[in-house]
Amino acid sequence: MEENKSCALCPRRCGADRTKGEGVCGCGALPRVARVMIHRWEEPVISGGGGSGAVFFAGCPLGCVFCQNGDISRRENAGKVGKVMTEDDLADTFSALAEKGAATLDLVSPTPFSDLLIRAVKKARESGFSLPVVWNTGGYERPETIASLKGTVDVFLTDFKFLSSSLSRRLTGVPDYGEFALSSLREMVKTAGDPVTGDDGIMRSGVIVRHLVLPGQKDDSLAVLKKVAGTVGSSSVLLSLMSQYTPEFYLKTGDPELDRVMRRRVTTFEYETVRAEALRLGFDGFMQERDSATAAFTPEWD
């Protein structure tokens, strides 16, 4: 557990001794797993026909005020949910998901346990586990952490939430989100390569960039798409453009104007404007149905 004695796995680099307490992310030395499930609602190349083998970890380096998984991700909740698991427990869990017919192993919010997960995946593979491993992240990553995952992670499924530092500070609590989302994206493309999909339609390697269109923020969405296309190229990643923002999960920021805007759903005009720009820039990938903007698609936590 040496990696948890002065934690620097995420851009916050809080230096916490997580063998004795919690980091800024709310995580201790061992992960709490809030849910293990066959998840049928990820992108088709991740879920396939049988669903992904999703492992939801409690805790998160960010503090998004609109998070659908806030019951497990926020620091005040992270130590109260789920089950504590060792690397041996996780290796067994990964193998069990494969036996249930999962198309991929989908590690959700895994960053605080990067080193432990590298070991757990290795143990599972030594026992015959062979599913593509998906790193499902909010995008607030250190490039050094991403580089350490080479040989362990096959597919990076990463958010790119905002480019504006002002917007990220107000909505996540960190002003440097865009800076690290971009630098880690470069490393993801370098580490995983161009998207490769098997004959069964399941992604074997590469990067998927998720972007959630937010109410009143279409100009920042357009800036995100242009920055991604200009930095790594629109053909180097798949784009998952999402419309599922649900204001039911939103917490107040103290900014009256922002709070007012974020209390509504995304309009068709906003989403279609961003979608048109994605097509103009040459992105391939997935466009979400508008009726997915509902809390019904949020998992229940064990």
Sequence and secondary structure as in RCSB ss.txt:
>XXXX:A:sequence
MEENKSCALCPRRCGADRTKGEGVCGCGALPRVARVMIHRWEEPVISGGGGSGAVFFAGCPLGCVFCQNGDISRR
ENAGKVGKVMTEDDLADTFSALAEKGAATLDLVSPTPFSDLLIRAVKKARESGFSLPVVWNTGGYERPETIASLK
GTVDVFLTDFKFLSSSLSRRLTGVPDYGEFALSSLREMVKTAGDPVTGDDGIMRSGVIVRHLVLPGQKDDSLAVL
KKVAGTVGSSSVLLSLMSQYTPEFYLKTGDPELDRVMRRRVTTFEYETVRAEALRLGFDGFMQERDSATAAFTPE
WD
>XXXX:A:secstr
 GGGSS  SSTT     TTTS  TTS  SS EEEEEEEE  S HHHHTTT EEEEEES  S   TT TTHHHHSH
HHHTTSSEE  HHHHHHHHHHHHHTT SSEEEES GGGHHHHHHHHHHHHHTT    EEEEE S   HHHHHTTT
TT SEEEEE   S HHHHHHHHS TTHHHHHHHHHHHHHHHH S EE TTS EEEEEEEEEE  TT HHHHHHHH
HHHHHHT TTSSEEEEE    GGG    S HHHHHHHTS   HHHHHHHHHHHHHTT EEEE  GGG SGGGS  
  
